[in-house]
């Protein structure tokens, strides 16, 4: 039901709730009254758990940090620094490499990654005759893939929460953050996308519709009034604090630290630091900063809601033992060596059709993990397949937010962006599929 609704409505919340309710309807002997009561009990139980509340709090505070950095002029200062103050860009290749490396460095949130990379690099790309479609491709290829590899962001919060749900339900054993870290090592699609993009930039490889992409030139804008430190310092502090709190909560062992607590405390301290820093530097008053933080939090409420619904459907599918049921009749006809690649392909189709990686993670994780356990497959490898499939859709689906934002930041038509980018994405997907089969045998 969740998959069907996701494909039909393209609405993650409706899809997840449909799956949640149907699951509870079955569990409660097909009683509507009992099912409605079970829905309230389920969400009440989830919201009474500290780690879930911390994860939701982290997701909300991400919006606060992003809007504070934008309003401080930090992004503008960064643009001026790389474009005007230090003339380090002298070719079409260099202008695209700038967008590429900005995407690697700024991994807090996929939308802001593509937005900054496109805004910074577009004037330079225009001046060197680079098509905006190719710039949009570079921006998009270093947003979701990077955010899914360096998960000190909302992506990490969601994935950690989904894995934690499986651990708490007894499906998986071990530390959630340890499983996540090992799974990221098998995020083959994200890795392949980054390599393919770099090769396309370095060797000026243009395939398919990219050969006929339109080149448009526009005058550059001067952003000299902003300060680069207003963006760099909060982000740098955020990265450092995550590891500090993992060390503290893990009693000296980062791998045993509490992921939900660490990211939550990190965002609180980063928000407070940003408010004080901008106040001392005369950028904004505390009152203005708090108002902006509130606006940023409001924008993240839909994402936090998706998180909550994701945890809920995880609980329901665990109770139904959906993964074990699927494994019961697929294990006889499906070799364990092909489980990871099948999960990757299914996740890719779902994420491309719905435009959401997070919804794909939410639906596929509670199904894939029990299947992997029952069939004796490598858990991190199968989880890596789920992550890779979700990233595929977020990277190249025409209804993905990062696809649309990458096109907007590069001032490229969305349809042109999708058509020119898809051949590169399919190559990355093919490489990832082969890697999943090879590592399954290994």
C-alpha positions as CSV (number, residue, x, y, z in Angstrom):
1,X,0.0,0.0,0.0
2,X,2.8,2.4,0.9
3,X,4.6,1.7,-2.3
4,X,1.5,2.0,-4.5
5,X,0.4,5.3,-2.9
6,X,3.9,6.7,-3.3
7,X,3.9,5.9,-7.0
8,X,0.3,7.1,-7.4
9,X,0.1,10.2,-5.2
10,X,3.8,11.2,-5.1
11,X,3.0,12.3,-1.5
12,X,5.3,10.7,1.1
13,X,3.1,11.5,4.1
14,X,0.0,10.1,2.5
15,X,1.9,7.0,1.4
16,X,3.5,6.3,4.7
17,X,0.2,6.9,6.6
18,X,-1.7,4.6,4.2
19,X,0.9,1.8,4.9
20,X,0.8,2.5,8.7
21,X,-3.0,2.3,8.9
22,X,-3.3,-0.8,6.7
23,X,-0.7,-2.5,8.8
24,X,-2.5,-1.7,12.1
25,X,-5.8,-2.6,10.5
26,X,-4.4,-6.1,9.9
27,X,-2.8,-6.3,13.3
28,X,-6.1,-5.3,14.9
29,X,-8.2,-8.0,13.3
30,X,-9.6,-5.7,10.6
31,X,-11.4,-3.4,13.2
32,X,-11.5,0.2,12.1
33,X,-12.2,1.4,15.6
34,X,-9.3,-0.5,17.1
35,X,-7.1,0.6,14.2
36,X,-7.7,4.3,14.8
37,X,-7.0,3.8,18.5
38,X,-3.8,1.9,17.6
39,X,-2.7,4.8,15.4
40,X,-2.8,7.2,18.4
41,X,-1.2,4.7,20.7
42,X,1.7,4.2,18.2
43,X,2.5,7.8,17.8
44,X,2.1,8.5,21.5
45,X,4.6,5.6,22.2
46,X,7.1,7.0,19.6
47,X,6.9,10.5,20.9
48,X,7.6,9.3,24.4
49,X,11.0,8.0,23.4
50,X,13.9,10.3,24.0
51,X,16.0,9.4,21.0
52,X,13.1,10.0,18.6
53,X,12.4,13.4,20.1
54,X,16.2,14.3,19.8
55,X,16.2,13.2,16.2
56,X,13.1,15.3,15.4
57,X,14.7,18.2,17.2
58,X,17.8,17.9,15.1
59,X,15.8,17.9,11.9
60,X,14.1,21.1,12.9
61,X,17.2,22.9,14.0
62,X,18.9,22.2,10.7
63,X,16.4,24.7,9.2
64,X,17.4,27.3,11.9
65,X,21.1,27.0,11.1
66,X,20.6,27.2,7.3
67,X,18.5,30.4,7.4
68,X,20.8,32.1,9.9
69,X,23.8,31.5,7.6
70,X,21.9,32.7,4.6
71,X,20.7,35.9,6.4
72,X,24.2,36.7,7.8
73,X,25.6,37.2,4.4
74,X,28.0,34.3,4.9
75,X,27.1,32.8,1.5
76,X,27.6,36.1,-0.3
77,X,31.0,36.5,1.4
78,X,32.0,33.0,0.3
79,X,31.0,33.9,-3.3
80,X,33.1,37.1,-3.3
81,X,36.1,35.3,-1.8
82,X,36.3,32.7,-4.5
83,X,35.3,34.9,-7.4
84,X,36.8,38.3,-6.8
85,X,39.4,38.3,-4.0
86,X,41.3,35.3,-5.3
87,X,41.3,34.8,-9.0
88,X,41.8,31.1,-9.0
89,X,39.3,30.3,-11.8
90,X,40.7,30.6,-15.4
91,X,39.0,28.0,-17.5
92,X,35.7,26.2,-18.1
93,X,37.0,23.1,-16.4
94,X,38.0,25.2,-13.3
95,X,34.6,26.8,-13.1
96,X,32.9,23.4,-12.9
97,X,35.5,22.0,-10.5
98,X,34.7,24.9,-8.2
99,X,31.0,23.8,-8.2
100,X,32.2,20.2,-7.7
101,X,34.4,20.9,-4.7
102,X,31.9,23.3,-3.1
103,X,29.5,20.3,-3.3
104,X,32.0,18.1,-1.5
105,X,32.7,20.6,1.3
106,X,29.1,21.8,2.0
107,X,27.3,18.6,3.1
108,X,24.9,20.0,5.7
109,X,21.8,19.7,3.6
110,X,21.4,18.6,-0.1
111,X,19.2,21.6,-1.1
112,X,21.6,24.2,0.3
113,X,24.5,22.3,-1.2
114,X,23.2,22.5,-4.8
115,X,21.9,26.1,-4.2
116,X,25.3,27.4,-3.0
117,X,27.3,25.5,-5.7
118,X,25.0,26.8,-8.5
119,X,25.0,30.4,-7.2
120,X,28.7,30.6,-6.8
121,X,29.7,29.0,-10.0
122,X,27.1,30.2,-12.5
123,X,28.7,33.6,-13.3
124,X,32.1,32.0,-13.9
125,X,30.6,29.1,-15.9
126,X,28.8,31.6,-18.1
127,X,31.9,33.6,-18.8
128,X,33.8,30.5,-20.0
129,X,31.0,29.2,-22.2
130,X,29.8,26.3,-20.0
131,X,26.2,25.3,-20.5
132,X,23.9,25.8,-17.6
133,X,22.7,22.2,-18.0
134,X,26.2,20.9,-17.3
135,X,26.5,23.2,-14.3
136,X,23.1,21.9,-13.0
137,X,24.4,18.4,-13.5
138,X,27.5,19.0,-11.4
139,X,25.5,20.7,-8.7
140,X,23.0,17.9,-8.5
141,X,25.6,15.2,-8.6
142,X,27.3,16.7,-5.5
143,X,24.3,17.3,-3.4
144,X,22.4,14.1,-2.5
145,X,25.4,11.8,-3.2
146,X,27.7,13.8,-0.8
147,X,25.0,14.3,1.8
148,X,24.4,10.5,1.8
149,X,28.1,9.8,2.3
150,X,29.0,12.4,4.9
151,X,25.9,12.0,7.0
152,X,26.4,14.8,9.6
153,X,23.0,16.1,8.5
154,X,19.3,15.3,8.3
155,X,20.1,12.3,6.1
156,X,22.2,10.8,8.9
157,X,19.4,11.5,11.4
158,X,16.9,9.7,9.3
159,X,19.1,6.7,8.5
160,X,20.3,6.4,12.1
161,X,16.7,6.5,13.3
162,X,15.6,3.8,10.8
163,X,18.4,1.5,11.8
164,X,17.8,2.1,15.5
165,X,14.2,1.1,15.0
166,X,15.4,-2.2,13.6
167,X,17.9,-2.7,16.5
168,X,15.3,-1.9,19.1
169,X,12.8,-4.3,17.5
170,X,15.4,-7.1,17.8
171,X,15.8,-7.5,14.0
172,X,19.4,-6.3,14.0
173,X,22.1,-6.6,16.7
174,X,24.9,-4.2,17.5
175,X,25.2,-0.4,17.7
176,X,23.1,1.6,15.2
177,X,25.8,4.1,14.4
178,X,28.3,1.3,13.7
179,X,25.9,-0.3,11.3
180,X,25.3,3.0,9.6
181,X,29.0,3.7,9.2
182,X,29.7,0.3,7.6
183,X,26.6,0.8,5.3
184,X,28.0,4.0,4.0
185,X,31.1,2.1,2.8
186,X,28.7,0.3,0.4
187,X,26.9,3.4,-0.9
188,X,28.2,2.6,-4.4
189,X,25.8,4.8,-6.4
190,X,26.9,7.9,-4.6
191,X,30.5,7.0,-5.1
192,X,30.0,6.2,-8.7
193,X,28.1,9.4,-9.3
194,X,30.9,11.5,-7.8
195,X,33.5,9.7,-9.9
196,X,31.5,9.9,-13.2
197,X,30.9,13.6,-12.6
198,X,34.6,14.3,-12.0
199,X,35.6,12.4,-15.1
200,X,32.9,14.3,-17.1
201,X,34.3,17.6,-15.9
202,X,38.0,16.8,-16.3
203,X,37.8,15.2,-19.8
204,X,34.8,17.4,-20.9
205,X,32.7,14.3,-21.6
206,X,29.3,15.2,-23.1
207,X,27.0,12.4,-24.0
208,X,23.4,12.3,-25.2
209,X,21.4,15.6,-25.0
210,X,24.3,17.3,-23.1
211,X,26.0,17.7,-26.5
212,X,23.3,20.2,-27.6
213,X,22.8,22.0,-24.3
214,X,22.3,25.8,-24.7
215,X,25.1,28.2,-23.5
216,X,23.9,31.5,-22.0
217,X,26.1,34.3,-20.8
218,X,25.2,36.8,-18.1
219,X,27.1,39.4,-16.2
220,X,28.6,38.5,-12.8
221,X,27.4,39.9,-9.5
222,X,29.7,41.3,-6.8
223,X,29.1,40.0,-3.3
224,X,31.9,41.9,-1.5
225,X,29.8,43.0,1.4
226,X,29.5,39.6,3.0
227,X,32.0,37.8,5.2
228,X,33.1,34.2,4.4
229,X,33.5,33.5,8.1
230,X,29.8,33.9,8.7
231,X,29.3,30.7,6.8
232,X,32.5,28.8,7.4
233,X,32.7,29.1,11.2
234,X,29.2,27.7,12.1
235,X,29.6,24.8,9.6
236,X,33.1,24.0,10.9
237,X,31.9,24.1,14.5
238,X,29.0,21.8,13.5
239,X,31.4,19.2,12.0
240,X,33.7,19.3,15.0
241,X,31.0,19.1,17.7
242,X,29.4,16.0,16.2
243,X,32.5,14.0,16.8
244,X,33.1,15.6,20.2
245,X,29.7,14.6,21.4
246,X,30.0,11.1,19.9
247,X,33.2,10.8,21.9
248,X,31.5,12.1,25.1
249,X,28.3,10.0,24.9
250,X,30.4,7.0,23.9
251,X,32.6,7.3,27.0
252,X,35.7,7.7,24.8
253,X,34.6,5.5,22.0
254,X,33.1,7.4,19.0
255,X,31.6,4.3,17.5
256,X,29.6,3.7,20.7
257,X,28.4,7.2,21.0
258,X,24.7,8.2,20.9
259,X,24.0,9.4,17.4
260,X,20.7,11.0,18.2
261,X,22.1,12.8,21.3
262,X,25.2,13.9,19.5
263,X,23.5,15.5,16.5
264,X,20.9,17.1,18.7
265,X,23.4,18.7,21.1
266,X,25.5,19.8,18.1
267,X,22.6,21.7,16.6
268,X,21.7,23.4,19.8
269,X,25.3,24.6,20.4
270,X,25.8,25.6,16.8
271,X,22.5,27.6,16.8
272,X,23.6,29.4,20.1
273,X,27.0,30.1,18.7
274,X,25.6,31.5,15.5
275,X,23.2,33.8,17.3
276,X,26.0,35.2,19.6
277,X,28.5,35.4,16.8
278,X,26.2,37.4,14.5
279,X,25.2,39.6,17.5
280,X,28.8,40.4,18.4
281,X,29.7,41.0,14.8
282,X,26.8,43.4,14.4
283,X,25.0,41.4,11.8
284,X,21.7,40.9,13.6
285,X,20.2,41.3,17.1
286,X,19.4,38.2,19.2
287,X,15.7,39.0,18.7
288,X,16.2,39.1,14.9
289,X,18.2,35.8,15.1
290,X,15.5,34.1,17.1
291,X,12.8,35.2,14.6
292,X,14.9,33.8,11.7
293,X,15.5,30.6,13.6
294,X,11.8,30.2,14.1
295,X,11.2,30.7,10.3
296,X,13.8,28.1,9.6
297,X,12.3,25.6,12.0
298,X,8.9,26.1,10.4
299,X,10.3,25.1,7.0
300,X,11.6,21.9,8.4
301,X,8.4,20.7,10.0
302,X,7.4,18.6,6.9
303,X,10.7,16.8,7.1
304,X,10.4,16.2,10.8
305,X,6.9,14.8,10.1
306,X,8.3,12.5,7.5
307,X,10.8,11.3,10.1
308,X,8.0,10.5,12.6
309,X,6.0,8.7,10.0
310,X,9.1,6.8,9.0
311,X,9.6,5.6,12.5
312,X,5.9,4.6,12.7
313,X,5.9,2.5,9.5
314,X,9.1,0.8,10.7
315,X,7.4,-0.3,13.9
316,X,4.3,-1.6,12.0
317,X,6.3,-3.6,9.4
318,X,8.4,-5.1,12.2
319,X,5.2,-6.2,14.0
320,X,3.9,-7.7,10.8
321,X,7.3,-9.3,10.1
322,X,7.0,-8.1,6.5
323,X,10.6,-8.7,5.7
324,X,10.5,-12.3,7.1
325,X,7.4,-13.0,5.0
326,X,9.0,-11.8,1.8
327,X,12.2,-13.7,2.6
328,X,10.1,-16.9,3.2
329,X,9.2,-17.2,-0.4
330,X,12.0,-15.3,-2.1
331,X,14.9,-17.1,-0.4
332,X,14.1,-20.3,-2.4
333,X,14.1,-18.5,-5.8
334,X,16.5,-15.6,-5.1
335,X,20.1,-16.2,-4.5
336,X,21.6,-14.3,-1.6
337,X,24.2,-13.0,-4.0
338,X,21.6,-11.0,-5.9
339,X,19.6,-9.6,-2.9
340,X,21.6,-6.4,-2.7
341,X,21.3,-5.5,-6.4
342,X,17.5,-6.3,-6.4
343,X,17.0,-4.1,-3.4
344,X,19.0,-1.3,-5.1
345,X,17.0,-1.6,-8.3
346,X,13.6,-1.6,-6.4
347,X,14.7,1.4,-4.3
348,X,15.9,3.2,-7.4
349,X,12.6,2.7,-9.2
350,X,10.7,3.9,-6.2
351,X,12.8,6.9,-5.5
352,X,12.8,8.0,-9.2
353,X,9.0,7.7,-9.4
354,X,8.4,9.6,-6.2
355,X,11.3,12.0,-6.2
356,X,12.1,11.3,-2.6
357,X,15.1,9.5,-1.1
358,X,13.8,9.8,2.5
359,X,10.4,8.2,1.7
360,X,12.3,5.4,-0.1
361,X,14.5,4.8,3.0
362,X,11.4,4.8,5.2
363,X,9.6,2.1,3.1
364,X,12.5,-0.1,2.1
365,X,14.6,-0.3,5.3
366,X,12.1,-2.2,7.5
367,X,11.6,-4.6,4.6
368,X,15.2,-5.1,3.4
369,X,16.7,-5.5,6.9
370,X,14.7,-8.5,8.0
371,X,15.1,-10.1,4.5
372,X,18.9,-9.7,4.8
373,X,18.9,-11.3,8.3
374,X,16.7,-14.2,7.2
375,X,18.7,-14.9,4.1
376,X,22.0,-14.5,5.8
377,X,23.1,-11.6,3.6
378,X,25.6,-8.9,4.7
379,X,23.5,-6.3,6.6
380,X,25.6,-3.2,5.8
381,X,25.8,-4.2,2.1
382,X,22.0,-4.5,1.8
383,X,21.5,-1.2,3.8
384,X,24.0,0.4,1.4
385,X,21.8,-0.8,-1.5
386,X,18.8,0.9,0.1
387,X,20.7,4.1,0.5
388,X,22.1,4.0,-3.0
389,X,18.7,3.4,-4.5
390,X,17.2,6.3,-2.6
391,X,20.0,8.6,-3.7
392,X,19.5,7.6,-7.3
393,X,16.0,9.1,-7.3
394,X,16.9,12.2,-5.3
395,X,19.7,12.8,-7.8
396,X,17.9,12.6,-11.1
397,X,14.1,12.4,-10.6
398,X,12.2,15.3,-12.3
399,X,10.1,15.8,-9.1
400,X,13.0,15.7,-6.7
401,X,13.6,18.9,-4.7
402,X,17.3,18.8,-5.3
403,X,16.8,18.3,-9.0
404,X,14.6,21.4,-9.2
405,X,16.8,23.5,-6.9
406,X,19.9,22.6,-8.9
407,X,18.2,23.7,-12.1
408,X,17.0,26.9,-10.4
409,X,20.4,27.8,-9.0
410,X,22.0,27.2,-12.4
411,X,19.1,29.0,-14.2
412,X,18.6,26.0,-16.3
413,X,15.2,24.6,-17.5
414,X,14.2,21.7,-15.3
415,X,13.2,19.4,-18.2
416,X,16.5,20.1,-19.9
417,X,18.4,19.4,-16.7
418,X,16.7,16.0,-16.3
419,X,17.2,15.0,-19.9
420,X,20.9,16.0,-20.0
421,X,21.7,14.4,-16.6
422,X,19.9,11.1,-16.9
423,X,22.5,9.3,-19.1
424,X,25.3,10.0,-16.5
425,X,23.0,8.8,-13.7
426,X,22.2,5.6,-15.6
427,X,26.0,4.9,-16.1
428,X,26.5,5.4,-12.3
429,X,23.6,3.1,-11.6
430,X,25.0,0.4,-13.9
431,X,28.4,0.7,-12.1
432,X,26.7,0.4,-8.7
433,X,24.7,-2.6,-9.8
434,X,27.8,-4.4,-10.8
435,X,29.5,-3.5,-7.5
436,X,26.7,-4.9,-5.5
437,X,26.9,-8.2,-7.2
438,X,30.7,-8.4,-6.9
439,X,30.7,-7.6,-3.2
440,X,27.8,-10.0,-2.6
441,X,29.9,-12.8,-3.9
442,X,33.0,-11.6,-2.0
